[in-house]
């Protein structure tokens, strides 16, 4: 009779352990890693889904040009800034640089 109880208890323990491990997921992706996925041709909605809402947005004229500016810590721990240029709501260029200070 003991073996009828032991096997389900062991199986339940295994399932709970695997479930706990699965819930841990993968290590979170850094902002620098997410920013690397941004490229020319993406829409503003696609960029927002990758990088989140830009804290600083500058618009230029009435032709749909915009500059989104993100501040982040690069892979080496330095403060950096990513500028993403849009024309008519589509990425045309991006530029990243370290910020001194």
TORVO-656039 format. One record per atom (N, C-alpha, C, O): residue number from 1; residue in three letters; atom name; y, x negated, z negated. Coordinates in Angstrom, 2 decimals, m for minus. Example, Ala and Ser with C-alpha at 12.3 -4.5 7.8 and 13.67 -1.06 7.14 Angstrom:
2
SITE seq type atom       y       x       z
SITE   1  ALA    N   m5.69  m13.19   m7.80
SITE   1  ALA   CA   m4.50  m12.30   m7.80
SITE   1  ALA    C   m3.30  m13.20   m7.80
SITE   1  ALA    O   m3.32  m14.24   m8.46
SITE   2  SER    N   m2.25  m12.85   m7.08
SITE   2  SER   CA   m1.06  m13.67   m7.14
SITE   2  SER    C    0.03  m12.90   m7.87
SITE   2  SER    O    1.14  m13.41   m8.04
***
This chain:
101
SITE seq type atom       y       x       z
SITE   1  UNK    N   m1.19   m0.80    0.00
SITE   1  UNK   CA    0.00    0.00    0.00
SITE   1  UNK    C    1.26   m0.85    0.00
SITE   1  UNK    O    2.27   m0.49    0.60
SITE   2  UNK    N    1.19   m1.98   m0.67
SITE   2  UNK   CA    2.33   m2.87   m0.73
SITE   2  UNK    C    2.79   m3.31    0.66
SITE   2  UNK    O    3.99   m3.38    0.91
SITE   3  UNK    N    1.85   m3.60    1.56
SITE   3  UNK   CA    2.20   m4.08    2.89
SITE   3  UNK    C    2.93   m3.02    3.71
SITE   3  UNK    O    3.69   m3.37    4.61
SITE   4  UNK    N    2.73   m1.76    3.42
SITE   4  UNK   CA    3.42   m0.69    4.12
SITE   4  UNK    C    4.91   m0.67    3.75
SITE   4  UNK    O    5.73   m0.22    4.56
SITE   5  UNK    N    5.26   m1.12    2.60
SITE   5  UNK   CA    6.65   m1.14    2.14
SITE   5  UNK    C    7.33   m2.46    2.49
SITE   5  UNK    O    8.50   m2.48    2.87
SITE   6  UNK    N    6.60   m3.54    2.37
SITE   6  UNK   CA    7.18   m4.87    2.57
SITE   6  UNK    C    7.66   m5.06    4.00
SITE   6  UNK    O    8.76   m5.56    4.21
SITE   7  UNK    N    6.87   m4.68    4.99
SITE   7  UNK   CA    7.25   m4.87    6.39
SITE   7  UNK    C    8.54   m4.13    6.75
SITE   7  UNK    O    9.42   m4.73    7.37
SITE   8  UNK    N    8.71   m2.86    6.40
SITE   8  UNK   CA    9.98   m2.18    6.72
SITE   8  UNK    C   11.17   m2.79    5.98
SITE   8  UNK    O   12.28   m2.84    6.51
SITE   9  UNK    N   10.95   m3.24    4.75
SITE   9  UNK   CA   12.04   m3.86    3.99
SITE   9  UNK    C   12.47   m5.18    4.64
SITE   9  UNK    O   13.66   m5.46    4.74
SITE  10  UNK    N   11.52   m5.96    5.08
SITE  10  UNK   CA   11.83   m7.21    5.78
SITE  10  UNK    C   12.54   m6.91    7.10
SITE  10  UNK    O   13.52   m7.58    7.44
SITE  11  UNK    N   12.05   m5.93    7.83
SITE  11  UNK   CA   12.69   m5.55    9.10
SITE  11  UNK    C   14.11   m5.07    8.86
SITE  11  UNK    O   15.02   m5.44    9.62
SITE  12  UNK    N   14.33   m4.27    7.84
SITE  12  UNK   CA   15.66   m3.78    7.51
SITE  12  UNK    C   16.58   m4.95    7.14
SITE  12  UNK    O   17.74   m4.99    7.57
SITE  13  UNK    N   16.08   m5.89    6.36
SITE  13  UNK   CA   16.87   m7.07    6.00
SITE  13  UNK    C   17.26   m7.88    7.22
SITE  13  UNK    O   18.39   m8.37    7.31
SITE  14  UNK    N   16.34   m8.03    8.15
SITE  14  UNK   CA   16.61   m8.77    9.38
SITE  14  UNK    C   17.68   m8.06   10.21
SITE  14  UNK    O   18.59   m8.69   10.74
SITE  15  UNK    N   17.56   m6.74   10.34
SITE  15  UNK   CA   18.53   m5.96   11.10
SITE  15  UNK    C   19.92   m6.07   10.46
SITE  15  UNK    O   20.91   m6.26   11.17
SITE  16  UNK    N   20.00   m5.95    9.16
SITE  16  UNK   CA   21.29   m6.05    8.47
SITE  16  UNK    C   21.90   m7.44    8.63
SITE  16  UNK    O   23.11   m7.57    8.81
SITE  17  UNK    N   21.08   m8.47    8.56
SITE  17  UNK   CA   21.57   m9.84    8.73
SITE  17  UNK    C   22.10  m10.06   10.14
SITE  17  UNK    O   23.19  m10.62   10.31
SITE  18  UNK    N   21.36   m9.62   11.14
SITE  18  UNK   CA   21.81   m9.77   12.53
SITE  18  UNK    C   23.07   m8.96   12.78
SITE  18  UNK    O   23.97   m9.41   13.50
SITE  19  UNK    N   23.15   m7.77   12.20
SITE  19  UNK   CA   24.35   m6.95   12.35
SITE  19  UNK    C   25.57   m7.62   11.74
SITE  19  UNK    O   26.65   m7.57   12.31
SITE  20  UNK    N   25.40   m8.24   10.59
SITE  20  UNK   CA   26.52   m8.94    9.95
SITE  20  UNK    C   26.97  m10.12   10.79
SITE  20  UNK    O   28.17  m10.37   10.93
SITE  21  UNK    N   26.03  m10.85   11.36
SITE  21  UNK   CA   26.38  m11.99   12.21
SITE  21  UNK    C   27.11  m11.51   13.47
SITE  21  UNK    O   28.07  m12.15   13.90
SITE  22  UNK    N   26.67  m10.42   14.04
SITE  22  UNK   CA   27.31   m9.89   15.26
SITE  22  UNK    C   28.72   m9.44   14.98
SITE  22  UNK    O   29.59   m9.55   15.85
SITE  23  UNK    N   28.97   m8.92   13.79
SITE  23  UNK   CA   30.31   m8.43   13.48
SITE  23  UNK    C   31.32   m9.57   13.30
SITE  23  UNK    O   32.52   m9.34   13.34
SITE  24  UNK    N   30.82  m10.78   13.09
SITE  24  UNK   CA   31.73  m11.92   12.94
SITE  24  UNK    C   32.41  m12.24   14.27
SITE  24  UNK    O   33.54  m12.72   14.28
SITE  25  UNK    N   31.73  m11.99   15.38
SITE  25  UNK   CA   32.31  m12.24   16.70
SITE  25  UNK    C   32.53  m13.72   16.95
SITE  25  UNK    O   32.03  m14.57   16.21
SITE  26  UNK    N   33.29  m14.01   18.00
SITE  26  UNK   CA   33.60  m15.39   18.34
SITE  26  UNK    C   34.92  m15.77   17.71
SITE  26  UNK    O   35.71  m14.88   17.37
SITE  27  UNK    N   35.18  m17.06   17.54
SITE  27  UNK   CA   36.47  m17.46   16.98
SITE  27  UNK    C   37.59  m16.92   17.86
SITE  27  UNK    O   37.48  m16.87   19.08
SITE  28  UNK    N   38.67  m16.53   17.21
SITE  28  UNK   CA   39.76  m15.93   17.98
SITE  28  UNK    C   40.36  m16.94   18.95
SITE  28  UNK    O   40.47  m18.13   18.66
SITE  29  UNK    N   40.75  m16.43   20.09
SITE  29  UNK   CA   41.33  m17.24   21.14
SITE  29  UNK    C   42.77  m17.57   20.76
SITE  29  UNK    O   43.52  m16.69   20.33
SITE  30  UNK    N   43.17  m18.84   20.91
SITE  30  UNK   CA   44.54  m19.22   20.57
SITE  30  UNK    C   45.51  m18.66   21.58
SITE  30  UNK    O   45.12  m18.29   22.69
SITE  31  UNK    N   46.77  m18.59   21.21
SITE  31  UNK   CA   47.79  m18.11   22.15
SITE  31  UNK    C   47.86  m19.02   23.36
SITE  31  UNK    O   48.02  m18.55   24.48
SITE  32  UNK    N   47.73  m20.32   23.14
SITE  32  UNK   CA   47.77  m21.27   24.26
SITE  32  UNK    C   46.63  m20.98   25.24
SITE  32  UNK    O   46.83  m21.05   26.46
SITE  33  UNK    N   45.45  m20.64   24.73
SITE  33  UNK   CA   44.32  m20.29   25.60
SITE  33  UNK    C   44.61  m19.01   26.37
SITE  33  UNK    O   44.32  m18.92   27.57
SITE  34  UNK    N   45.17  m18.02   25.68
SITE  34  UNK   CA   45.50  m16.76   26.37
SITE  34  UNK    C   46.55  m17.01   27.45
SITE  34  UNK    O   46.45  m16.49   28.55
SITE  35  UNK    N   47.57  m17.82   27.12
SITE  35  UNK   CA   48.64  m18.10   28.09
SITE  35  UNK    C   48.09  m18.78   29.34
SITE  35  UNK    O   48.64  m18.60   30.43
SITE  36  UNK    N   47.04  m19.56   29.19
SITE  36  UNK   CA   46.49  m20.26   30.35
SITE  36  UNK    C   45.90  m19.30   31.38
SITE  36  UNK    O   45.72  m19.67   32.54
SITE  37  UNK    N   45.61  m18.07   30.96
SITE  37  UNK   CA   45.05  m17.07   31.88
SITE  37  UNK    C   46.12  m16.36   32.71
SITE  37  UNK    O   45.80  m15.59   33.61
SITE  38  UNK    N   47.39  m16.62   32.40
SITE  38  UNK   CA   48.48  m15.97   33.13
SITE  38  UNK    C   48.78  m16.78   34.39
SITE  38  UNK    O   48.90  m18.00   34.34
SITE  39  UNK    N   48.91  m16.07   35.51
SITE  39  UNK   CA   49.16  m16.75   36.79
SITE  39  UNK    C   49.97  m15.85   37.70
SITE  39  UNK    O   50.13  m14.66   37.45
SITE  40  UNK    N   50.49  m16.45   38.76
SITE  40  UNK   CA   51.27  m15.69   39.75
SITE  40  UNK    C   50.45  m14.54   40.29
SITE  40  UNK    O   49.25  m14.66   40.54
SITE  41  UNK    N   51.12  m13.40   40.46
SITE  41  UNK   CA   50.46  m12.23   41.01
SITE  41  UNK    C   50.11  m11.17   39.98
SITE  41  UNK    O   49.87  m10.02   40.35
SITE  42  UNK    N   50.08  m11.54   38.69
SITE  42  UNK   CA   49.80  m10.54   37.66
SITE  42  UNK    C   51.00   m9.63   37.46
SITE  42  UNK    O   52.14  m10.04   37.67
SITE  43  UNK    N   50.74   m8.40   37.07
SITE  43  UNK   CA   51.82   m7.46   36.78
SITE  43  UNK    C   52.28   m7.65   35.33
SITE  43  UNK    O   51.62   m8.32   34.54
SITE  44  UNK    N   53.41   m7.04   35.01
SITE  44  UNK   CA   53.90   m7.11   33.63
SITE  44  UNK    C   52.91   m6.48   32.66
SITE  44  UNK    O   52.74   m6.98   31.55
SITE  45  UNK    N   52.27   m5.39   33.05
SITE  45  UNK   CA   51.27   m4.77   32.18
SITE  45  UNK    C   50.08   m5.69   31.93
SITE  45  UNK    O   49.56   m5.75   30.82
SITE  46  UNK    N   49.65   m6.41   32.97
SITE  46  UNK   CA   48.53   m7.35   32.81
SITE  46  UNK    C   48.92   m8.50   31.88
SITE  46  UNK    O   48.13   m8.91   31.04
SITE  47  UNK    N   50.14   m9.01   32.03
SITE  47  UNK   CA   50.60  m10.09   31.15
SITE  47  UNK    C   50.70   m9.58   29.72
SITE  47  UNK    O   50.30  m10.27   28.78
SITE  48  UNK    N   51.21   m8.37   29.54
SITE  48  UNK   CA   51.33   m7.80   28.20
SITE  48  UNK    C   49.95   m7.64   27.56
SITE  48  UNK    O   49.81   m7.84   26.35
SITE  49  UNK    N   48.94   m7.27   28.34
SITE  49  UNK   CA   47.60   m7.11   27.78
SITE  49  UNK    C   46.98   m8.46   27.40
SITE  49  UNK    O   46.15   m8.52   26.49
SITE  50  UNK    N   47.38   m9.52   28.07
SITE  50  UNK   CA   46.87  m10.86   27.75
SITE  50  UNK    C   47.64  m11.49   26.58
SITE  50  UNK    O   47.03  m12.00   25.64
SITE  51  UNK    N   48.96  m11.44   26.65
SITE  51  UNK   CA   49.80  m12.20   25.71
SITE  51  UNK    C   50.52  m11.35   24.68
SITE  51  UNK    O   51.11  m11.88   23.74
SITE  52  UNK    N   50.50  m10.04   24.85
SITE  52  UNK   CA   51.25   m9.17   23.95
SITE  52  UNK    C   52.68   m9.02   24.44
SITE  52  UNK    O   53.07   m9.58   25.46
SITE  53  UNK    N   53.44   m8.24   23.71
SITE  53  UNK   CA   54.83   m8.00   24.09
SITE  53  UNK    C   55.65   m9.28   23.90
SITE  53  UNK    O   55.51   m9.98   22.90
SITE  54  UNK    N   56.49   m9.57   24.88
SITE  54  UNK   CA   57.33  m10.77   24.80
SITE  54  UNK    C   58.45  m10.54   23.79
SITE  54  UNK    O   59.10   m9.50   23.82
SITE  55  UNK    N   58.67  m11.50   22.89
SITE  55  UNK   CA   59.74  m11.33   21.91
SITE  55  UNK    C   61.13  m11.46   22.52
SITE  55  UNK    O   62.09  m10.88   22.01
SITE  56  UNK    N   61.26  m12.22   23.59
SITE  56  UNK   CA   62.55  m12.40   24.25
SITE  56  UNK    C   62.40  m12.07   25.73
SITE  56  UNK    O   61.55  m12.63   26.42
SITE  57  UNK    N   63.24  m11.16   26.21
SITE  57  UNK   CA   63.23  m10.78   27.62
SITE  57  UNK    C   64.65  m10.86   28.16
SITE  57  UNK    O   65.58  m10.33   27.56
SITE  58  UNK    N   64.79  m11.54   29.29
SITE  58  UNK   CA   66.07  m11.64   29.96
SITE  58  UNK    C   65.91  m11.06   31.35
SITE  58  UNK    O   64.98  m11.41   32.07
SITE  59  UNK    N   66.83  m10.17   31.74
SITE  59  UNK   CA   66.79   m9.63   33.10
SITE  59  UNK    C   67.94  m10.23   33.89
SITE  59  UNK    O   69.01  m10.52   33.35
SITE  60  UNK    N   67.71  m10.40   35.16
SITE  60  UNK   CA   68.71  m11.01   36.04
SITE  60  UNK    C   69.03  m10.06   37.18
SITE  60  UNK    O   68.20   m9.82   38.05
SITE  61  UNK    N   70.22   m9.52   37.17
SITE  61  UNK   CA   70.66   m8.67   38.27
SITE  61  UNK    C   69.86   m7.39   38.38
SITE  61  UNK    O   69.12   m7.02   37.47
SITE  62  UNK    N   70.04   m6.72   39.49
SITE  62  UNK   CA   69.38   m5.43   39.69
SITE  62  UNK    C   68.19   m5.54   40.63
SITE  62  UNK    O   67.65   m4.53   41.08
SITE  63  UNK    N   67.76   m6.77   40.94
SITE  63  UNK   CA   66.67   m6.96   41.90
SITE  63  UNK    C   65.29   m6.99   41.26
SITE  63  UNK    O   64.31   m7.29   41.94
SITE  64  UNK    N   65.20   m6.71   39.98
SITE  64  UNK   CA   63.89   m6.67   39.32
SITE  64  UNK    C   63.42   m8.01   38.78
SITE  64  UNK    O   62.28   m8.12   38.35
SITE  65  UNK    N   64.28   m9.02   38.79
SITE  65  UNK   CA   63.91  m10.32   38.23
SITE  65  UNK    C   64.01  m10.25   36.70
SITE  65  UNK    O   64.95   m9.69   36.15
SITE  66  UNK    N   63.02  m10.84   36.04
SITE  66  UNK   CA   63.01  m10.89   34.59
SITE  66  UNK    C   62.37  m12.19   34.13
SITE  66  UNK    O   61.56  m12.78   34.85
SITE  67  UNK    N   62.73  m12.62   32.95
SITE  67  UNK   CA   62.14  m13.80   32.33
SITE  67  UNK    C   61.65  m13.39   30.96
SITE  67  UNK    O   62.43  m12.94   30.12
SITE  68  UNK    N   60.35  m13.55   30.72
SITE  68  UNK   CA   59.77  m13.28   29.42
SITE  68  UNK    C   59.55  m14.62   28.73
SITE  68  UNK    O   59.01  m15.55   29.33
SITE  69  UNK    N   59.97  m14.71   27.48
SITE  69  UNK   CA   59.88  m15.97   26.74
SITE  69  UNK    C   59.02  m15.76   25.49
SITE  69  UNK    O   59.30  m14.90   24.66
SITE  70  UNK    N   57.97  m16.58   25.40
SITE  70  UNK   CA   57.07  m16.55   24.25
SITE  70  UNK    C   57.19  m17.88   23.50
SITE  70  UNK    O   57.26  m18.94   24.12
SITE  71  UNK    N   57.23  m17.81   22.18
SITE  71  UNK   CA   57.24  m18.99   21.33
SITE  71  UNK    C   55.85  m19.10   20.69
SITE  71  UNK    O   55.30  m18.10   20.22
SITE  72  UNK    N   55.30  m20.30   20.67
SITE  72  UNK   CA   53.94  m20.47   20.14
SITE  72  UNK    C   53.74  m21.92   19.71
SITE  72  UNK    O   54.61  m22.77   19.90
SITE  73  UNK    N   52.59  m22.17   19.11
SITE  73  UNK   CA   52.19  m23.52   18.72
SITE  73  UNK    C   51.16  m24.00   19.73
SITE  73  UNK    O   50.14  m23.34   19.93
SITE  74  UNK    N   51.43  m25.14   20.37
SITE  74  UNK   CA   50.50  m25.62   21.40
SITE  74  UNK    C   49.22  m26.16   20.76
SITE  74  UNK    O   49.08  m26.16   19.54
SITE  75  UNK    N   48.31  m26.62   21.58
SITE  75  UNK   CA   47.00  m27.07   21.10
SITE  75  UNK    C   47.07  m28.26   20.15
SITE  75  UNK    O   46.13  m28.51   19.39
SITE  76  UNK    N   48.18  m29.00   20.18
SITE  76  UNK   CA   48.35  m30.17   19.31
SITE  76  UNK    C   49.22  m29.87   18.10
SITE  76  UNK    O   49.55  m30.77   17.33
SITE  77  UNK    N   49.59  m28.60   17.93
SITE  77  UNK   CA   50.35  m28.20   16.75
SITE  77  UNK    C   51.85  m28.28   16.88
SITE  77  UNK    O   52.57  m28.11   15.90
SITE  78  UNK    N   52.36  m28.53   18.08
SITE  78  UNK   CA   53.80  m28.59   18.29
SITE  78  UNK    C   54.35  m27.22   18.67
SITE  78  UNK    O   53.66  m26.42   19.31
SITE  79  UNK    N   55.60  m26.96   18.27
SITE  79  UNK   CA   56.26  m25.73   18.71
SITE  79  UNK    C   56.50  m25.82   20.20
SITE  79  UNK    O   56.91  m26.86   20.72
SITE  80  UNK    N   56.23  m24.72   20.90
SITE  80  UNK   CA   56.38  m24.70   22.35
SITE  80  UNK    C   56.92  m23.34   22.79
SITE  80  UNK    O   56.95  m22.38   22.02
SITE  81  UNK    N   57.34  m23.31   24.03
SITE  81  UNK   CA   57.88  m22.08   24.61
SITE  81  UNK    C   57.25  m21.88   25.99
SITE  81  UNK    O   57.13  m22.82   26.77
SITE  82  UNK    N   56.85  m20.66   26.26
SITE  82  UNK   CA   56.33  m20.31   27.57
SITE  82  UNK    C   57.30  m19.33   28.22
SITE  82  UNK    O   57.62  m18.29   27.65
SITE  83  UNK    N   57.77  m19.67   29.40
SITE  83  UNK   CA   58.65  m18.80   30.18
SITE  83  UNK    C   57.85  m18.25   31.36
SITE  83  UNK    O   57.24  m19.01   32.11
SITE  84  UNK    N   57.86  m16.94   31.51
SITE  84  UNK   CA   57.16  m16.30   32.62
SITE  84  UNK    C   58.19  m15.57   33.46
SITE  84  UNK    O   58.90  m14.69   32.97
SITE  85  UNK    N   58.28  m15.94   34.72
SITE  85  UNK   CA   59.23  m15.34   35.66
SITE  85  UNK    C   58.59  m14.20   36.41
SITE  85  UNK    O   57.46  m14.31   36.89
SITE  86  UNK    N   59.31  m13.08   36.52
SITE  86  UNK   CA   58.84  m11.91   37.26
SITE  86  UNK    C   59.84  m11.56   38.36
SITE  86  UNK    O   61.05  m11.74   38.20
SITE  87  UNK    N   59.33  m11.08   39.45
SITE  87  UNK   CA   60.15  m10.47   40.50
SITE  87  UNK    C   59.48   m9.16   40.87
SITE  87  UNK    O   58.31   m9.13   41.24
SITE  88  UNK    N   60.23   m8.07   40.78
SITE  88  UNK   CA   59.69   m6.73   41.03
SITE  88  UNK    C   58.44   m6.45   40.19
SITE  88  UNK    O   57.50   m5.81   40.67
SITE  89  UNK    N   58.44   m6.93   38.94
SITE  89  UNK   CA   57.34   m6.64   38.02
SITE  89  UNK    C   56.09   m7.46   38.21
SITE  89  UNK    O   55.05   m7.16   37.62
SITE  90  UNK    N   56.17   m8.53   39.05
SITE  90  UNK   CA   55.00   m9.37   39.32
SITE  90  UNK    C   55.34  m10.82   38.98
SITE  90  UNK    O   56.43  m11.29   39.28
SITE  91  UNK    N   54.40  m11.53   38.34
SITE  91  UNK   CA   54.62  m12.93   37.97
SITE  91  UNK    C   54.81  m13.77   39.23
SITE  91  UNK    O   54.02  m13.71   40.16
SITE  92  UNK    N   55.90  m14.55   39.23
SITE  92  UNK   CA   56.12  m15.49   40.33
SITE  92  UNK    C   55.93  m16.93   39.88
SITE  92  UNK    O   55.60  m17.80   40.69
SITE  93  UNK    N   56.14  m17.19   38.58
SITE  93  UNK   CA   56.03  m18.56   38.08
SITE  93  UNK    C   55.94  m18.53   36.56
SITE  93  UNK    O   56.34  m17.56   35.92
SITE  94  UNK    N   55.41  m19.61   36.00
SITE  94  UNK   CA   55.41  m19.77   34.53
SITE  94  UNK    C   55.65  m21.24   34.24
SITE  94  UNK    O   55.29  m22.12   35.02
SITE  95  UNK    N   56.28  m21.49   33.09
SITE  95  UNK   CA   56.60  m22.85   32.71
SITE  95  UNK    C   56.50  m22.95   31.20
SITE  95  UNK    O   57.00  m22.09   30.48
SITE  96  UNK    N   55.86  m23.99   30.72
SITE  96  UNK   CA   55.71  m24.21   29.29
SITE  96  UNK    C   56.25  m25.58   28.91
SITE  96  UNK    O   56.06  m26.56   29.63
SITE  97  UNK    N   56.94  m25.64   27.78
SITE  97  UNK   CA   57.45  m26.92   27.30
SITE  97  UNK    C   57.50  m26.93   25.77
SITE  97  UNK    O   57.61  m25.88   25.12
SITE  98  UNK    N   57.41  m28.12   25.22
SITE  98  UNK   CA   57.56  m28.27   23.77
SITE  98  UNK    C   59.02  m28.12   23.40
SITE  98  UNK    O   59.92  m28.49   24.15
SITE  99  UNK    N   59.21  m27.55   22.21
SITE  99  UNK   CA   60.55  m27.34   21.71
SITE  99  UNK    C   60.83  m28.37   20.64
SITE  99  UNK    O   60.10  m28.47   19.65
SITE 100  UNK    N   61.87  m29.14   20.83
SITE 100  UNK   CA   62.26  m30.16   19.84
SITE 100  UNK    C   62.99  m29.50   18.69
SITE 100  UNK    O   63.74  m28.54   18.87
SITE 101  UNK    N   62.76  m30.03   17.52
SITE 101  UNK   CA   63.59  m29.56   16.41
SITE 101  UNK    C   62.82  m29.05   15.32
SITE 101  UNK    O   63.39  m28.62   14.31
***
